């Protein structure tokens, strides 16, 4: 199953559950006036999740693809009964009178500039993960949010998973015993995208889409939906999808940023179709317990397919496998039976957005599951792993100064140059 099919099926399951609600979560309160920056696939996923709460009205939408813009406006109007205004430039959206919050669903190369601009307006922000494309952008975003004092939630919606919450409970109550090692993986096969260099769709301003990132020759395999495995935009599978598992490990275990990381991998089987490793192993040395990440974007993945996407907690008394909707507990000892627990949370996305909306309406940051400082650490962890892979070296993180120590080649990759016409924050 490819990533798009997985998300599509998950979204369909979520819609079925949410449509059964008898009353919106915020039916009796004034609707929050929000704007959406980036109205493609996932921008619309988070927007529809917000609309399910009943607590928002989308009054503005921005996208550099006129077809996306037209279609999203029409769909939002059909869902909420009122038509949002459309913009190509996000600055015009941010200047709209009456705007009370923004959702950012653009690719990572745009997050920093759009986020900081929204902070300068004092607006609450829900921003998709990863927080930023590079580490220095993430630091600038934290600084901007701390200065603005605005409410910020980052899209690590797996923090809402009841299965992962149960995993934390089993670890904390001693069921697994002390955890000495953690393994995480997401094996899947990317779909086939056209790698032929060609003119972009007539509706797409490709120059504006690339923004501060390098402007590569357009091909469908690095454009809409498919950019995640392109080094210059998505920066690969660990940064895009694996980051969810790294974030939930940090959440369960109370980890901060790894003290050191060493990553190795290759791009062989899918060479020519993508520019990030199709095979990767990253050893992340968090204080007290190492985390080993691996992915193979080819073949069958794990020997048992049910373990292709999830986290293994290796404890003294038991091994616990945790995924979005299921746990498998394997106790120590002979003749022990595996205990399987199905704990679905089909509305993780809706819960995460509803939490943000409630925090904005009550002006209570304590309601948030993923504040920007926390998201920075999860994002930095996977960014540092990719820096280690690119340099072929161990990366040591200086947490107090938020930089790489004693490795000039790696430290240089903490911030990439912006394209001419764009200024780094």
ChimeraX attribute file (.defattr): number of C-alpha atoms within 10 A of each C-alpha:
attribute: neighborCount
match mode: 1-to-1
recipient: residues
	/A:1	10
	/A:2	13
	/A:3	14
	/A:4	13
	/A:5	11
	/A:6	11
	/A:7	13
	/A:8	12
	/A:9	12
	/A:10	13
	/A:11	17
	/A:12	12
	/A:13	14
	/A:14	18
	/A:15	17
	/A:16	12
	/A:17	13
	/A:18	17
	/A:19	11
	/A:20	8
	/A:21	11
	/A:22	7
	/A:23	12
	/A:24	14
	/A:25	14
	/A:26	17
	/A:27	12
	/A:28	10
	/A:29	11
	/A:30	12
	/A:31	16
	/A:32	20
	/A:33	16
	/A:34	23
	/A:35	28
	/A:36	29
	/A:37	28
	/A:38	26
	/A:39	27
	/A:40	22
	/A:41	14
	/A:42	17
	/A:43	22
	/A:44	20
	/A:45	17
	/A:46	24
	/A:47	24
	/A:48	20
	/A:49	22
	/A:50	25
	/A:51	19
	/A:52	24
	/A:53	22
	/A:54	21
	/A:55	21
	/A:56	24
	/A:57	22
	/A:58	27
	/A:59	24
	/A:60	23
	/A:61	29
	/A:62	29
	/A:63	27
	/A:64	22
	/A:65	21
	/A:66	17
	/A:67	16
	/A:68	20
	/A:69	21
	/A:70	14
	/A:71	13
	/A:72	25
	/A:73	23
	/A:74	15
	/A:75	14
	/A:76	21
	/A:77	16
	/A:78	11
	/A:79	13
	/A:80	16
	/A:81	11
	/A:82	14
	/A:83	18
	/A:84	21
	/A:85	15
	/A:86	21
	/A:87	18
	/A:88	18
	/A:89	14
	/A:90	22
	/A:91	14
	/A:92	12
	/A:93	22
	/A:94	24
	/A:95	11
	/A:96	13
	/A:97	8
	/A:98	11
	/A:99	19
	/A:100	21
	/A:101	25
	/A:102	25
	/A:103	28
	/A:104	28
	/A:105	26
	/A:106	23
	/A:107	25
	/A:108	24
	/A:109	25
	/A:110	21
	/A:111	24
	/A:112	26
	/A:113	21
	/A:114	20
	/A:115	27
	/A:116	21
	/A:117	18
	/A:118	26
	/A:119	23
	/A:120	15
	/A:121	15
	/A:122	18
	/A:123	23
	/A:124	27
	/A:125	26
	/A:126	24
	/A:127	27
	/A:128	22
	/A:129	27
	/A:130	28
	/A:131	30
	/A:132	27
	/A:133	27
	/A:134	22
	/A:135	25
	/A:136	20
	/A:137	23
	/A:138	26
	/A:139	19
	/A:140	18
	/A:141	26
	/A:142	23
	/A:143	16
	/A:144	21
	/A:145	23
	/A:146	15
	/A:147	12
	/A:148	17
	/A:149	14
	/A:150	21
	/A:151	25
	/A:152	27
	/A:153	29
	/A:154	26
	/A:155	24
	/A:156	25
	/A:157	22
	/A:158	24
	/A:159	23
	/A:160	21
	/A:161	24
	/A:162	19
	/A:163	22
	/A:164	26
	/A:165	17
	/A:166	17
	/A:167	23
	/A:168	17
	/A:169	13
	/A:170	15
	/A:171	19
	/A:172	14
	/A:173	9
	/A:174	14
	/A:175	18
	/A:176	22
	/A:177	16
	/A:178	16
	/A:179	20
	/A:180	13
	/A:181	17
	/A:182	20
	/A:183	19
	/A:184	25
	/A:185	25
	/A:186	21
	/A:187	26
	/A:188	22
	/A:189	16
	/A:190	19
	/A:191	13
	/A:192	10
	/A:193	15
	/A:194	13
	/A:195	14
	/A:196	12
	/A:197	12
	/A:198	11
	/A:199	12
	/A:200	15
	/A:201	13
	/A:202	10
	/A:203	12
	/A:204	18
	/A:205	15
	/A:206	19
	/A:207	16
	/A:208	16
	/A:209	20
	/A:210	19
	/A:211	17
	/A:212	21
	/A:213	21
	/A:214	16
	/A:215	15
	/A:216	13
	/A:217	13
	/A:218	18
	/A:219	19
	/A:220	18
	/A:221	21
	/A:222	24
	/A:223	19
	/A:224	15
	/A:225	15
	/A:226	20
	/A:227	21
	/A:228	24
	/A:229	24
	/A:230	19
	/A:231	16
	/A:232	21
	/A:233	22
	/A:234	21
	/A:235	23
	/A:236	23
	/A:237	26
	/A:238	29
	/A:239	25
	/A:240	18
	/A:241	16
	/A:242	21
	/A:243	21
	/A:244	22
	/A:245	25
	/A:246	26
	/A:247	24
	/A:248	25
	/A:249	24
	/A:250	19
	/A:251	20
	/A:252	17
	/A:253	14
	/A:254	9
	/A:255	18
	/A:256	17
	/A:257	23
	/A:258	27
	/A:259	17
	/A:260	22
	/A:261	26
	/A:262	22
	/A:263	24
	/A:264	20
	/A:265	19
	/A:266	15
	/A:267	16
	/A:268	11
	/A:269	15
	/A:270	17
	/A:271	12
	/A:272	9
	/A:273	18
	/A:274	23
	/A:275	16
	/A:276	25
	/A:277	28
	/A:278	23
	/A:279	19
	/A:280	22
	/A:281	21
	/A:282	23
	/A:283	19
	/A:284	25
	/A:285	18
	/A:286	18
	/A:287	13
	/A:288	9
	/A:289	16
	/A:290	19
	/A:291	23
	/A:292	21
	/A:293	23
	/A:294	20
	/A:295	24
	/A:296	23
	/A:297	20
	/A:298	14
	/A:299	10
	/A:300	13
	/A:301	19
	/A:302	16
	/A:303	8
	/A:304	8
	/A:305	11
	/A:306	11
	/A:307	19
	/A:308	19
	/A:309	20
	/A:310	21
	/A:311	26
	/A:312	22
	/A:313	23
	/A:314	19
	/A:315	21
	/A:316	16
	/A:317	16
	/A:318	21
	/A:319	22
	/A:320	24
	/A:321	23
	/A:322	26
	/A:323	25
	/A:324	23
	/A:325	17
	/A:326	21
	/A:327	22
	/A:328	18
	/A:329	21
	/A:330	19
	/A:331	19
	/A:332	14
	/A:333	9
	/A:334	6
	/A:335	7
	/A:336	9
	/A:337	11
	/A:338	13
	/A:339	11
	/A:340	12
	/A:341	14
	/A:342	13
	/A:343	17
	/A:344	14
	/A:345	20
	/A:346	22
	/A:347	20
	/A:348	20
	/A:349	24
	/A:350	24
	/A:351	21
	/A:352	26
	/A:353	26
	/A:354	23
	/A:355	20
	/A:356	26
	/A:357	28
	/A:358	19
	/A:359	19
	/A:360	22
	/A:361	16
	/A:362	10
	/A:363	13
	/A:364	12
	/A:365	19
	/A:366	10
	/A:367	16
	/A:368	20
	/A:369	21
	/A:370	22
	/A:371	19
	/A:372	21
	/A:373	18
	/A:374	19
	/A:375	23
	/A:376	24
	/A:377	23
	/A:378	28
	/A:379	25
	/A:380	27
	/A:381	26
	/A:382	29
	/A:383	24
	/A:384	32
	/A:385	27
	/A:386	29
	/A:387	23
	/A:388	23
	/A:389	24
	/A:390	17
	/A:391	16
	/A:392	14
	/A:393	17
	/A:394	19
	/A:395	28
	/A:396	21
	/A:397	21
	/A:398	15
	/A:399	14
	/A:400	6
	/A:401	8
	/A:402	14
	/A:403	17
	/A:404	21
	/A:405	15
	/A:406	12
	/A:407	13
	/A:408	9
	/A:409	15
	/A:410	23
	/A:411	18
	/A:412	11
	/A:413	20
	/A:414	19
	/A:415	14
	/A:416	17
	/A:417	12
	/A:418	14
	/A:419	14
	/A:420	10
	/A:421	7
	/A:422	12
	/A:423	10
	/A:424	14
	/A:425	14
